[in-house]
Amino acid sequence: MDTLAVERNGINAIPEGERRGRPSDLFWPWAGSNLSLFGVAFGVYVVGLGLGVFPAIVTGAVGYVLSFGLVGLVAVAGSRSGVPTMTLGRAPFGYQGNKLPAALSYVSNVGWETVLVTLAAQGGAAILGRVAPGIPATTATAVCFAVAALVTIAVGVYGHAMIMVVQRYLTYAFVVLTVIYMVLMAPRLGTALEGGEAGPGAWVGGVIFAMTLLGLGWVNCGADYSRYLPSASRPSRVALWTTLGGALPPMVLLVFGVLLAGGDPELAGAAAGDPVGALAGALPTWFLLPYLLTAIGGFLAGAIMDIYSSGLSMLALGVPIRRHYAVLIDGLLMVLGGYYLLFVSTSFLATFQAFLAIIGVVMAAWVAVFLVDLWRWRDGGRAYDERLLRPGAPAVNWPGLISLVAASVVGIGLISSADPNLTGVVGFLMSEDLKAGTFASANIGVVVALVLAGVLYLAISSVAPRRR
């Protein structure tokens, strides 16, 4: 495939003649999209839950592996079928029924790409403020935002081949610059954290927050990057390399962030408001520009993956448009959303956490139904029925749709949010006593939605007539 040619494939099954590569190639896009300094910031943040060094590392690592393991399983469906994720969702939800999860997936992707580009602009402006103090803060933010948005849209328009190449070289660059950053910050590392006062809610909350921060934000994209692999690719290797690429780099950054907070306990509070700026506080001036490139590039690598997948989700909704034009529409929404977060909203962190929790619940329910369906119908062979691409396919698979909606409603009723505008939307199944305790802060609704959706779909589809 020509890297410099705009990808012409949409949600069609990729012909075998165009499918090439090895499962190990999947390591690079997932590593690049998750090798950002936000991984260090999360290590600092999770310490604020009251966990010691070892518990903080364990909870984060468990959440990373569990959540990206789900992405790896979804990626197997892509290599088998040659079809993107949200089009494959027509199997468990039906041709028309799939439009609900496809719309939610679209919101998730556009939301994530907006958040990542916003973080890139915020971090870039903070560093530029130190490199060139004469530049007004608003101007620096606007410039960084414009550059970040333009790069994200351009790579997304070119498509799969360009993304695979760009992500590989971004990963190389990030590894080198991140190692230099770690060496410079090594004198500030420490283990001066008192653990043990945190209860089970903090442990559970750390794991769930790690899951929503990482893998659960990617489950609806897992097959989008494996669909160009040959159909004979070993499923175990597809799942393994996807999981390693997504979970291993941020796990290293997690450990570093926890140790950094151990050496500077006050860092957690500063990182909550501006993670990139706080992590650059002790850097020498000569490294600020490379650090700026690392911070912005890490966020953009994730935004590029999101904007590509959001375009595919739009096509899965049935919008009659070419893939690259869908990316341009997504880019416009990303710019509008980023403008709001940067120049209008006064509570970015609360809005971000609320977005993570709600989308985490819905995506957890979706992936449970998707994977149970994949497992139940594995005896149907390796081929994907292309009739599901066309309107003549079964309109609604009610077991899948009922399971998704029911589990999502229950899950959202069992999470909390610091955003005052959402107090009436989330947590409606909890009493005031539960909302004030660790149960609510743990956002247990994410795990409840995951388990409930899978159990409901397995139970309902077992007694429903077998799909033809």
SULLIN-V977696 format. One record per residue. N is the residue number from 1. D_LAST is the distance of its C-alpha to the last C-alpha in whole Angstrom. Layout:
N;D_LAST / N;D_LAST
This chain:
1;36 / 2;39 / 3;40 / 4;42 / 5;39 / 6;37 / 7;33 / 8;31 / 9;28 / 10;26 / 11;22 / 12;21 / 13;20 / 14;24 / 15;24 / 16;25 / 17;29 / 18;29 / 19;28 / 20;31 / 21;33 / 22;33 / 23;32 / 24;35 / 25;35 / 26;33 / 27;36 / 28;38 / 29;36 / 30;35 / 31;39 / 32;41 / 33;39 / 34;40 / 35;43 / 36;45 / 37;48 / 38;46 / 39;45 / 40;49 / 41;49 / 42;46 / 43;48 / 44;51 / 45;49 / 46;48 / 47;51 / 48;52 / 49;50 / 50;53 / 51;51 / 52;54 / 53;53 / 54;51 / 55;49 / 56;48 / 57;47 / 58;45 / 59;43 / 60;42 / 61;41 / 62;39 / 63;37 / 64;37 / 65;36 / 66;33 / 67;32 / 68;32 / 69;30 / 70;27 / 71;27 / 72;28 / 73;24 / 74;23 / 75;24 / 76;23 / 77;19 / 78;21 / 79;23 / 80;20 / 81;18 / 82;21 / 83;20 / 84;22 / 85;21 / 86;20 / 87;18 / 88;16 / 89;16 / 90;13 / 91;11 / 92;12 / 93;14 / 94;12 / 95;14 / 96;16 / 97;16 / 98;17 / 99;20 / 100;22 / 101;22 / 102;23 / 103;26 / 104;27 / 105;26 / 106;28 / 107;31 / 108;31 / 109;32 / 110;34 / 111;36 / 112;36 / 113;38 / 114;40 / 115;41 / 116;42 / 117;44 / 118;46 / 119;47 / 120;48 / 121;50 / 122;51 / 123;52 / 124;54 / 125;56 / 126;57 / 127;58 / 128;60 / 129;62 / 130;63 / 131;64 / 132;65 / 133;66 / 134;67 / 135;64 / 136;63 / 137;60 / 138;58 / 139;59 / 140;58 / 141;54 / 142;54 / 143;54 / 144;52 / 145;49 / 146;50 / 147;50 / 148;47 / 149;45 / 150;45 / 151;45 / 152;41 / 153;40 / 154;42 / 155;40 / 156;36 / 157;37 / 158;37 / 159;34 / 160;33 / 161;35 / 162;38 / 163;37 / 164;37 / 165;40 / 166;42 / 167;40 / 168;42 / 169;45 / 170;45 / 171;44 / 172;47 / 173;49 / 174;48 / 175;49 / 176;53 / 177;53 / 178;52 / 179;54 / 180;57 / 181;56 / 182;56 / 183;59 / 184;61 / 185;60 / 186;60 / 187;64 / 188;62 / 189;60 / 190;60 / 191;59 / 192;61 / 193;58 / 194;59 / 195;56 / 196;55 / 197;56 / 198;52 / 199;50 / 200;46 / 201;45 / 202;46 / 203;45 / 204;41 / 205;42 / 206;43 / 207;40 / 208;37 / 209;39 / 210;39 / 211;35 / 212;35 / 213;38 / 214;36 / 215;32 / 216;31 / 217;32 / 218;30 / 219;27 / 220;25 / 221;27 / 222;26 / 223;24 / 224;26 / 225;29 / 226;27 / 227;24 / 228;27 / 229;28 / 230;27 / 231;23 / 232;25 / 233;27 / 234;27 / 235;25 / 236;28 / 237;31 / 238;28 / 239;28 / 240;32 / 241;33 / 242;32 / 243;33 / 244;36 / 245;37 / 246;36 / 247;38 / 248;41 / 249;43 / 250;43 / 251;43 / 252;47 / 253;47 / 254;47 / 255;49 / 256;52 / 257;51 / 258;52 / 259;55 / 260;56 / 261;56 / 262;58 / 263;61 / 264;61 / 265;59 / 266;60 / 267;58 / 268;55 / 269;56 / 270;57 / 271;53 / 272;51 / 273;53 / 274;53 / 275;51 / 276;52 / 277;56 / 278;56 / 279;56 / 280;58 / 281;61 / 282;63 / 283;62 / 284;65 / 285;65 / 286;65 / 287;61 / 288;60 / 289;59 / 290;57 / 291;55 / 292;54 / 293;52 / 294;51 / 295;50 / 296;48 / 297;47 / 298;45 / 299;43 / 300;43 / 301;41 / 302;38 / 303;38 / 304;37 / 305;34 / 306;33 / 307;34 / 308;32 / 309;29 / 310;30 / 311;30 / 312;26 / 313;25 / 314;27 / 315;25 / 316;21 / 317;23 / 318;22 / 319;26 / 320;27 / 321;30 / 322;30 / 323;30 / 324;34 / 325;35 / 326;32 / 327;34 / 328;37 / 329;36 / 330;35 / 331;39 / 332;40 / 333;39 / 334;40 / 335;43 / 336;44 / 337;42 / 338;45 / 339;48 / 340;47 / 341;47 / 342;50 / 343;52 / 344;51 / 345;49 / 346;52 / 347;50 / 348;48 / 349;47 / 350;46 / 351;44 / 352;42 / 353;42 / 354;40 / 355;38 / 356;37 / 357;36 / 358;34 / 359;32 / 360;32 / 361;30 / 362;28 / 363;27 / 364;27 / 365;24 / 366;22 / 367;22 / 368;22 / 369;18 / 370;18 / 371;19 / 372;17 / 373;14 / 374;15 / 375;17 / 376;14 / 377;11 / 378;14 / 379;13 / 380;11 / 381;14 / 382;16 / 383;15 / 384;13 / 385;11 / 386;13 / 387;11 / 388;11 / 389;15 / 390;15 / 391;15 / 392;13 / 393;10 / 394;9 / 395;12 / 396;13 / 397;11 / 398;14 / 399;15 / 400;15 / 401;18 / 402;19 / 403;20 / 404;21 / 405;24 / 406;25 / 407;26 / 408;28 / 409;30 / 410;31 / 411;32 / 412;34 / 413;35 / 414;37 / 415;38 / 416;41 / 417;43 / 418;46 / 419;46 / 420;47 / 421;45 / 422;42 / 423;44 / 424;42 / 425;39 / 426;38 / 427;39 / 428;39 / 429;38 / 430;41 / 431;45 / 432;48 / 433;49 / 434;46 / 435;46 / 436;49 / 437;48 / 438;47 / 439;43 / 440;43 / 441;44 / 442;42 / 443;39 / 444;37 / 445;34 / 446;32 / 447;32 / 448;31 / 449;28 / 450;27 / 451;27 / 452;26 / 453;23 / 454;21 / 455;22 / 456;21 / 457;17 / 458;17 / 459;19 / 460;17 / 461;13 / 462;14 / 463;15 / 464;12 / 465;9 / 466;6 / 467;4 / 468;0
